[in-house]
């Protein structure tokens, strides 16, 4: 799939005005897995209101609107329901039927889901992943929702919601940073210091092992979490621009620069939890929560595994340590989530009403209160009510010069799901054959990207 935008446009920023003000704000586009989504029929009643070609309704908006959600973990699932409850309260004539599917199943099988009988509205991701399905004519143009109802979003966020044809297909809701998370009380009790460099991280890891603690929690049973570690290392070793080009299929995976990433990763695998392929990210997070592990490279959604209050207040994070002083640590990842409308919704009027609501400050205030691991995208949201972790997340993103999404959002969907997931899991099983690994990835990349 070729990019219709220039490289500069393609790498544009997508964070709200409240966290802008840096020298260079860029955000990489994402990708999506493909397959056949099972078990989510779209059951909806038609709206009694008629819809004009511009999307405006000429009568009352009523009936049932279906929402397909990938937010299957307890905390985000409850957050979605809280937003839905508030919407229904404000729109008494509309009922929202939420169809929740396991997060990984939803992502892996989204393609056939959208070609089958999808829900009216569905949760998804900004950037490349959104543009991919818009370009395949599997999502509806919601430009009228943006022009009539969406306020408080930065131009960059609107751009991240815009398809190749210049129309909007996505409403951003929340975002979250990836970093290295730890418990403040454990570091204080043991006298640990936040590592600034990779050597510092190795030294700290050795000390934690002496103390009977697994240095870095690690779980890759679902295939995607370890992608985050690759991203962090590639950003630190080769810089943001190379990472962009690699994800775009413009660099060779046999390049010594890529091999250095895997070699460096192999060097720090001993300070990770063993046997990661048998452990989910939630199970790894529980090791951090129970202080059986000292750190965890993950998104701030790790907080979902901590009890609200004292436990979550004890959670902190730092940026992935420096590997090369000439590269530094000013590139991070901060994926953005939101909502889209399927190609032929059964209740278009109610679907657009719901989309307008989820993009509002009121809805996002509800969402981030229910799930303190994420940040609102609307600049009108009430940041005064943020937890310490949320406030730090805002500043963390604000201080970054370059922002990526995540490997499985950053590249072609087929490359991410059919090549990189098994490749990384193969590496975790046998980190010694880096040449063979990189050769295999490159051959498959050429087949998929055509170069």
C-alpha positions as CSV (number, residue, x, y, z in Angstrom):
1,X,0.0,0.0,0.0
2,X,1.6,3.2,-1.1
3,X,1.5,6.5,0.8
4,X,-0.3,9.3,-0.9
5,X,1.1,11.8,1.5
6,X,4.6,13.3,1.6
7,X,7.0,11.9,4.3
8,X,6.7,15.2,6.2
9,X,2.9,14.9,6.2
10,X,2.9,11.3,7.0
11,X,5.0,11.9,10.1
12,X,2.8,14.7,11.5
13,X,2.0,15.1,15.1
14,X,-1.2,13.9,16.6
15,X,-1.3,15.2,20.2
16,X,-3.8,17.8,21.6
17,X,-2.8,21.5,22.1
18,X,-2.4,21.0,25.8
19,X,0.7,18.8,25.2
20,X,2.2,20.6,22.3
21,X,5.1,23.1,22.2
22,X,8.0,20.9,21.4
23,X,10.6,21.3,18.7
24,X,9.5,18.4,16.6
25,X,6.3,16.5,17.1
26,X,5.8,13.5,14.9
27,X,3.6,10.4,15.1
28,X,4.0,7.2,13.1
29,X,1.0,5.7,11.4
30,X,-0.2,2.3,12.5
31,X,-1.3,-1.0,11.0
32,X,-3.8,-3.8,11.7
33,X,-4.1,-7.5,11.7
34,X,-6.4,-9.3,9.3
35,X,-8.7,-12.3,9.6
36,X,-12.3,-13.2,10.3
37,X,-14.0,-11.8,13.4
38,X,-16.2,-14.4,15.1
39,X,-19.2,-14.0,17.4
40,X,-20.1,-10.3,17.0
41,X,-23.4,-10.0,15.0
42,X,-24.5,-6.5,14.5
43,X,-28.0,-6.3,15.9
44,X,-29.6,-2.9,15.4
45,X,-32.9,-1.3,14.9
46,X,-33.3,1.4,12.3
47,X,-33.6,5.0,13.4
48,X,-37.0,6.7,13.1
49,X,-35.2,9.9,12.0
50,X,-34.3,10.4,8.3
51,X,-30.8,11.3,7.3
52,X,-29.9,13.7,4.5
53,X,-26.9,13.3,2.3
54,X,-24.9,15.6,4.6
55,X,-25.6,13.4,7.6
56,X,-28.0,15.8,9.4
57,X,-31.2,14.3,10.7
58,X,-34.6,15.8,10.0
59,X,-36.4,14.0,12.8
60,X,-35.8,12.6,16.3
61,X,-32.9,10.2,16.8
62,X,-34.1,7.0,18.3
63,X,-33.6,3.2,18.1
64,X,-30.7,0.9,18.8
65,X,-27.1,1.5,17.8
66,X,-24.5,-1.2,18.1
67,X,-21.0,-0.7,19.3
68,X,-18.3,-3.3,18.6
69,X,-15.6,-3.0,21.3
70,X,-12.1,-4.5,21.7
71,X,-11.9,-3.2,25.3
72,X,-12.3,-6.6,26.9
73,X,-10.1,-6.1,30.0
74,X,-12.2,-5.2,33.1
75,X,-11.1,-1.6,33.6
76,X,-11.4,-0.3,30.0
77,X,-14.5,-2.4,29.5
78,X,-16.1,-0.6,32.5
79,X,-14.9,2.7,31.1
80,X,-16.6,2.1,27.8
81,X,-19.8,1.2,29.6
82,X,-19.7,4.3,31.7
83,X,-19.5,6.4,28.6
84,X,-22.3,4.5,27.0
85,X,-24.5,4.9,30.1
86,X,-23.9,8.7,30.1
87,X,-24.8,8.8,26.4
88,X,-28.0,6.9,26.9
89,X,-29.0,9.1,29.8
90,X,-28.5,12.2,27.6
91,X,-30.3,10.6,24.7
92,X,-33.3,8.7,26.1
93,X,-34.6,7.6,22.8
94,X,-31.4,5.7,21.9
95,X,-30.2,2.3,23.2
96,X,-26.6,1.3,22.8
97,X,-25.9,-2.4,22.5
98,X,-22.2,-3.1,23.3
99,X,-20.7,-6.2,21.7
100,X,-17.3,-6.8,23.4
101,X,-14.8,-9.2,21.9
102,X,-11.4,-10.2,23.3
103,X,-8.9,-7.5,22.4
104,X,-6.5,-9.8,20.4
105,X,-9.3,-11.6,18.6
106,X,-10.8,-8.3,17.6
107,X,-7.5,-7.0,16.2
108,X,-6.5,-10.1,14.4
109,X,-9.9,-10.6,12.7
110,X,-11.0,-7.0,12.0
111,X,-10.7,-7.3,8.2
112,X,-13.4,-9.9,7.7
113,X,-15.5,-8.4,10.5
114,X,-15.8,-5.2,8.6
115,X,-16.5,-7.1,5.4
116,X,-19.2,-9.1,7.1
117,X,-21.9,-7.7,9.4
118,X,-20.1,-5.2,11.6
119,X,-21.6,-3.1,14.3
120,X,-22.6,0.5,13.6
121,X,-19.7,1.9,15.5
122,X,-16.5,0.1,16.5
123,X,-13.4,0.9,18.6
124,X,-10.2,1.3,16.7
125,X,-6.9,3.2,16.3
126,X,-5.8,6.4,14.6
127,X,-3.4,7.0,11.7
128,X,-2.4,4.2,9.4
129,X,-4.8,1.6,10.8
130,X,-7.7,4.0,10.3
131,X,-6.6,5.0,6.8
132,X,-6.1,1.4,5.8
133,X,-9.8,0.5,6.2
134,X,-11.0,3.9,5.0
135,X,-9.0,3.3,1.7
136,X,-10.6,-0.2,1.4
137,X,-14.1,1.4,1.6
138,X,-14.8,-0.5,4.9
139,X,-15.6,2.6,7.0
140,X,-17.9,5.6,6.7
141,X,-16.9,9.2,6.1
142,X,-17.8,11.1,9.3
143,X,-16.6,14.5,8.2
144,X,-20.0,16.0,9.0
145,X,-19.6,14.9,12.6
146,X,-16.3,16.7,12.8
147,X,-17.6,19.9,11.2
148,X,-20.8,20.0,13.3
149,X,-19.9,18.5,16.6
150,X,-16.1,17.9,17.3
151,X,-14.4,20.7,19.1
152,X,-11.3,20.9,21.3
153,X,-9.2,18.6,19.1
154,X,-5.9,19.8,17.7
155,X,-5.4,20.1,14.0
156,X,-2.8,17.3,14.3
157,X,-5.5,15.0,15.9
158,X,-7.8,15.8,13.1
159,X,-5.1,15.0,10.6
160,X,-4.6,11.7,12.3
161,X,-8.3,11.0,11.9
162,X,-8.2,11.9,8.2
163,X,-8.1,9.3,5.3
164,X,-6.2,9.4,2.1
165,X,-9.1,11.2,0.5
166,X,-9.0,14.1,2.9
167,X,-12.2,13.0,4.7
168,X,-12.5,12.1,8.4
169,X,-13.1,8.6,9.5
170,X,-12.1,8.5,13.1
171,X,-12.9,10.2,16.5
172,X,-9.9,10.2,18.9
173,X,-10.8,9.4,22.5
174,X,-7.7,8.6,24.6
175,X,-4.0,8.0,24.4
176,X,-1.3,6.5,26.6
177,X,2.5,6.4,26.7
178,X,4.8,3.5,26.7
179,X,7.7,3.6,29.2
180,X,9.4,1.6,31.9
181,X,7.1,1.3,34.9
182,X,8.0,0.5,38.5
183,X,6.8,0.8,42.0
184,X,8.1,3.7,43.9
185,X,8.0,2.0,47.3
186,X,10.1,-0.9,46.0
187,X,12.8,1.4,44.7
188,X,12.8,3.4,47.9
189,X,13.0,0.3,50.1
190,X,15.8,-1.3,48.1
191,X,17.6,2.0,47.4
192,X,17.3,1.5,43.6
193,X,18.0,4.4,41.3
194,X,16.2,5.1,38.0
195,X,18.7,4.0,35.3
196,X,19.7,6.6,32.8
197,X,21.6,4.4,30.4
198,X,21.5,0.8,29.2
199,X,24.5,0.0,31.3
200,X,22.7,1.4,34.3
201,X,19.8,-0.8,33.5
202,X,22.0,-3.9,33.3
203,X,23.6,-3.0,36.6
204,X,20.2,-2.4,38.3
205,X,19.0,-5.7,36.8
206,X,21.9,-7.6,38.3
207,X,21.2,-6.1,41.7
208,X,17.5,-7.0,41.6
209,X,18.4,-10.6,40.7
210,X,20.7,-10.7,43.8
211,X,17.7,-9.4,45.8
212,X,15.5,-12.2,44.4
213,X,13.5,-10.0,42.2
214,X,12.9,-10.5,38.4
215,X,14.3,-7.3,37.0
216,X,11.9,-6.8,34.1
217,X,8.4,-8.3,33.9
218,X,7.8,-9.9,30.5
219,X,4.9,-11.6,28.8
220,X,4.4,-12.2,25.1
221,X,1.9,-15.0,24.9
222,X,-0.4,-12.8,22.9
223,X,2.3,-11.9,20.4
224,X,2.3,-8.1,20.5
225,X,3.7,-6.9,23.8
226,X,7.4,-7.7,22.9
227,X,7.0,-5.4,19.9
228,X,7.3,-2.6,22.3
229,X,10.7,-3.6,23.5
230,X,11.9,-3.8,19.9
231,X,10.5,-0.3,19.2
232,X,12.2,1.2,22.3
233,X,15.6,-0.4,21.4
234,X,15.4,0.6,17.7
235,X,14.4,4.2,18.7
236,X,17.4,4.4,21.1
237,X,19.9,2.6,18.9
238,X,19.1,3.9,15.4
239,X,16.8,6.9,16.0
240,X,13.3,7.9,15.0
241,X,13.9,8.5,11.3
242,X,15.4,5.0,10.8
243,X,12.6,3.5,12.8
244,X,10.1,5.2,10.5
245,X,11.8,4.0,7.4
246,X,12.1,0.5,8.7
247,X,8.4,0.3,9.5
248,X,7.6,1.7,6.0
249,X,9.5,-1.1,4.4
250,X,12.2,1.3,3.1
251,X,15.1,-0.2,5.0
252,X,16.6,-3.7,4.9
253,X,16.1,-6.0,7.9
254,X,19.5,-7.4,7.2
255,X,21.1,-4.0,7.8
256,X,23.7,-4.2,10.6
257,X,21.6,-1.5,12.3
258,X,18.7,-3.9,12.7
259,X,20.9,-6.7,13.7
260,X,22.4,-4.5,16.4
261,X,18.9,-4.0,17.9
262,X,18.3,-7.8,18.2
263,X,21.9,-8.3,19.5
264,X,21.4,-5.6,22.1
265,X,18.0,-7.2,23.0
266,X,19.6,-10.6,23.4
267,X,22.1,-9.1,25.8
268,X,19.4,-7.9,28.2
269,X,17.1,-10.9,27.9
270,X,18.7,-12.5,31.0
271,X,17.3,-9.7,33.1
272,X,13.8,-10.3,31.8
273,X,11.3,-12.8,33.2
274,X,12.0,-16.2,31.7
275,X,9.6,-18.0,29.4
276,X,7.6,-15.0,28.2
277,X,5.7,-16.9,25.6
278,X,3.7,-18.6,28.3
279,X,2.7,-15.4,30.1
280,X,0.1,-12.7,29.2
281,X,0.9,-9.1,29.7
282,X,-1.6,-9.1,32.6
283,X,0.2,-11.9,34.3
284,X,3.5,-10.1,33.9
285,X,1.9,-6.9,35.2
286,X,0.8,-8.8,38.3
287,X,4.4,-9.7,39.0
288,X,5.2,-6.0,39.1
289,X,2.1,-5.3,41.2
290,X,3.2,-8.0,43.7
291,X,6.8,-6.7,43.7
292,X,8.1,-10.0,42.3
293,X,9.4,-8.0,39.3
294,X,11.0,-4.6,39.6
295,X,10.2,-3.0,36.2
296,X,8.0,-3.5,33.1
297,X,8.3,-2.1,29.6
298,X,4.7,-1.5,28.7
299,X,2.0,1.1,28.1
300,X,0.5,3.0,31.0
301,X,-2.5,0.6,30.8
302,X,-0.4,-1.5,33.1
303,X,-2.1,0.5,35.8
304,X,-5.3,-1.5,35.1
305,X,-3.7,-4.3,37.1
306,X,-3.2,-2.1,40.2
307,X,-6.0,-1.2,42.7
308,X,-7.2,2.4,42.5
309,X,-5.8,4.5,45.3
310,X,-2.6,3.7,47.1
311,X,-1.5,1.0,44.7
312,X,-1.9,3.1,41.6
313,X,-0.3,6.1,43.4
314,X,2.7,3.9,44.0
315,X,3.2,3.3,40.3
316,X,5.7,5.5,38.4
317,X,7.7,5.3,35.2
318,X,10.8,6.5,33.4
319,X,11.7,6.7,29.7
320,X,13.6,3.8,28.2
321,X,17.3,4.4,29.0
322,X,19.8,5.8,26.6
323,X,21.8,3.4,24.5
324,X,23.6,5.9,22.2
325,X,24.3,9.4,23.5
326,X,24.2,10.8,19.9
327,X,20.6,9.5,19.6
328,X,19.3,10.3,23.1
329,X,15.9,9.5,24.6
330,X,13.6,12.1,23.0
331,X,11.6,9.6,20.9
332,X,8.7,7.8,22.6
333,X,5.5,5.9,21.8
334,X,2.0,7.1,22.6
335,X,-0.7,5.2,20.8
336,X,-4.1,6.8,20.3
337,X,-7.5,5.0,20.5
338,X,-10.9,6.0,19.4
339,X,-14.0,5.1,17.4
340,X,-15.1,4.7,13.7
341,X,-18.4,4.0,11.9
342,X,-18.8,1.0,9.7
343,X,-19.5,1.3,6.0
344,X,-23.3,0.7,6.1
345,X,-24.6,1.3,9.7
346,X,-28.1,0.2,10.4
347,X,-28.7,3.3,12.5
348,X,-26.5,6.0,11.0
349,X,-28.1,8.9,12.8
350,X,-27.7,7.4,16.2
351,X,-24.2,6.2,15.3
352,X,-23.1,9.7,14.5
353,X,-24.7,11.0,17.6
354,X,-22.7,8.5,19.6
355,X,-19.4,9.4,17.8
356,X,-20.0,13.1,18.5
357,X,-20.5,12.3,22.2
358,X,-17.3,10.1,22.6
359,X,-15.3,13.0,21.2
360,X,-16.6,15.5,23.7
361,X,-14.9,16.6,26.9
362,X,-17.8,15.3,29.0
363,X,-17.4,11.8,27.6
364,X,-13.7,11.8,27.9
365,X,-13.8,13.0,31.5
366,X,-15.9,10.0,32.3
367,X,-13.6,7.6,30.4
368,X,-10.3,8.8,32.0
369,X,-11.9,8.8,35.5
370,X,-13.0,5.2,35.0
371,X,-9.6,4.2,33.5
372,X,-6.8,6.4,35.0
373,X,-4.2,4.7,32.8
374,X,-5.2,6.8,29.8
375,X,-5.3,10.5,28.9
376,X,-8.1,12.4,27.1
377,X,-7.5,13.7,23.6
378,X,-9.9,16.6,23.9
379,X,-8.2,19.7,25.1
380,X,-11.4,20.7,26.9
381,X,-11.2,17.7,29.2
382,X,-10.6,18.4,32.9
383,X,-7.0,17.7,33.7
384,X,-7.4,19.0,37.2
385,X,-8.9,15.7,38.1
386,X,-6.1,13.6,36.7
387,X,-4.1,11.3,38.9
388,X,-0.4,11.9,39.4
389,X,0.3,9.2,36.8
390,X,-1.9,10.8,34.2
391,X,-0.4,14.2,34.9
392,X,3.1,12.8,34.5
393,X,2.0,11.1,31.2
394,X,0.9,14.4,29.8
395,X,4.3,16.0,30.6
396,X,6.1,13.0,29.3
397,X,4.5,13.2,25.9
398,X,4.9,17.0,25.9
399,X,8.6,16.7,26.4
400,X,9.1,14.3,23.5
401,X,10.4,15.5,20.2
402,X,9.2,12.4,18.2
403,X,6.2,10.2,18.9
404,X,5.6,6.8,17.4
405,X,2.5,4.6,17.9
406,X,3.5,1.0,18.1
407,X,4.9,-1.6,15.8
408,X,1.6,-3.3,15.1
409,X,0.1,0.1,14.4
410,X,3.1,1.5,12.6
411,X,3.4,-0.7,9.5
412,X,1.4,-2.7,7.0
413,X,-1.2,-5.0,8.7
414,X,-0.1,-8.1,7.0
415,X,3.6,-7.5,7.8
416,X,2.9,-6.8,11.5
417,X,0.6,-9.8,12.0
418,X,2.0,-12.5,9.8
419,X,5.7,-11.7,9.8
420,X,6.8,-9.7,12.9
421,X,4.7,-11.5,15.6
422,X,6.1,-15.0,14.7
423,X,9.6,-13.5,14.0
424,X,9.9,-11.9,17.4
425,X,8.5,-14.9,19.2
426,X,11.1,-17.0,17.3
427,X,13.8,-14.7,18.5
428,X,12.7,-15.0,22.1
429,X,12.9,-18.8,21.7
430,X,16.3,-18.7,20.0
431,X,18.1,-15.3,20.3
432,X,21.4,-16.7,18.9
433,X,20.4,-16.9,15.2
434,X,20.0,-13.2,14.5
435,X,21.4,-13.5,10.9
436,X,18.8,-16.2,10.0
437,X,16.1,-14.2,11.7
438,X,16.8,-11.0,9.8
439,X,17.2,-12.8,6.5
440,X,13.8,-14.4,7.0
441,X,12.1,-11.1,7.9
442,X,13.7,-9.3,4.9
443,X,12.6,-12.0,2.4
444,X,9.0,-11.8,3.7
445,X,9.2,-8.0,3.7
446,X,10.1,-7.9,0.0
447,X,7.2,-10.1,-0.8
448,X,4.7,-8.0,1.1
449,X,6.1,-4.5,0.3
450,X,7.3,-5.4,-3.2
451,X,10.8,-4.1,-2.6
